[in-house]
Amino acid sequence: MEVLHKIGRRKTAVARVYLSKGKGNITINKKELKDYFPTATLQYKVNQPLVMTENDGAFDIKVNVFGGGITGQAEAIRLAISRAMCELNEENRLILKPEGLLTRDPRMVERKKFGQKKARKKFQFSKR
């Protein structure tokens, strides 16, 4: 198996994942997983597709991720890894799909409108 390349997105975060056979090292922007995502919740999100398909420790994963915040980045990485797991073995799709790991979350920040303070918030109205 050569290197498998997949892309995942969430809000404005874009993650490019390169999957290859290895010992289970996950490198994100040239940093270790525990250094890049210090909280256990975010580490769990990244590892979730690997644990569910019982592939944790089977692949080395190199990730380039940019844009958005750390939660959006973690979820973008999760989507990319899930897509890669499905390409490796089609049976993984039956495991990941019911958990919603193959769904691209379409929610984005609503644009600010002119004449308003934010997207929906208005400037204070004074009657007199």
Secondary structure in CASP SS format (residue, H / E / C, confidence):
PFRMAT SS
TARGET T0000
AUTHOR 0000-0000-0000
METHOD secondary structure of the structure
MODEL  1
M C 1.00
E C 1.00
V C 1.00
L E 1.00
H E 1.00
K E 1.00
I E 1.00
G E 1.00
R E 1.00
R E 1.00
K C 1.00
T C 1.00
A E 1.00
V E 1.00
A E 1.00
R E 1.00
V E 1.00
Y E 1.00
L E 1.00
S E 1.00
K E 1.00
G C 1.00
K C 1.00
G C 1.00
N C 1.00
I E 1.00
T E 1.00
I E 1.00
N C 1.00
K C 1.00
K E 1.00
E E 1.00
L H 1.00
K H 1.00
D H 1.00
Y H 1.00
F C 1.00
P C 1.00
T C 1.00
A H 1.00
T H 1.00
L H 1.00
Q H 1.00
Y H 1.00
K H 1.00
V H 1.00
N H 1.00
Q H 1.00
P H 1.00
L H 1.00
V H 1.00
M H 1.00
T C 1.00
E C 1.00
N C 1.00
D C 1.00
G C 1.00
A C 1.00
F E 1.00
D E 1.00
I E 1.00
K E 1.00
V E 1.00
N E 1.00
V E 1.00
F E 1.00
G C 1.00
G C 1.00
G C 1.00
I H 1.00
T H 1.00
G H 1.00
Q H 1.00
A H 1.00
E H 1.00
A H 1.00
I H 1.00
R H 1.00
L H 1.00
A H 1.00
I H 1.00
S H 1.00
R H 1.00
A H 1.00
M H 1.00
C H 1.00
E H 1.00
L H 1.00
N C 1.00
E C 1.00
E C 1.00
N H 1.00
R H 1.00
L H 1.00
I H 1.00
L H 1.00
K C 1.00
P C 1.00
E C 1.00
G C 1.00
L C 1.00
L C 1.00
T C 1.00
R C 1.00
D C 1.00
P C 1.00
R C 1.00
M C 1.00
V C 1.00
E C 1.00
R C 1.00
K C 1.00
K C 1.00
F C 1.00
G C 1.00
Q C 1.00
K C 1.00
K C 1.00
A C 1.00
R C 1.00
K C 1.00
K C 1.00
F C 1.00
Q C 1.00
F C 1.00
S C 1.00
K C 1.00
R C 1.00
END
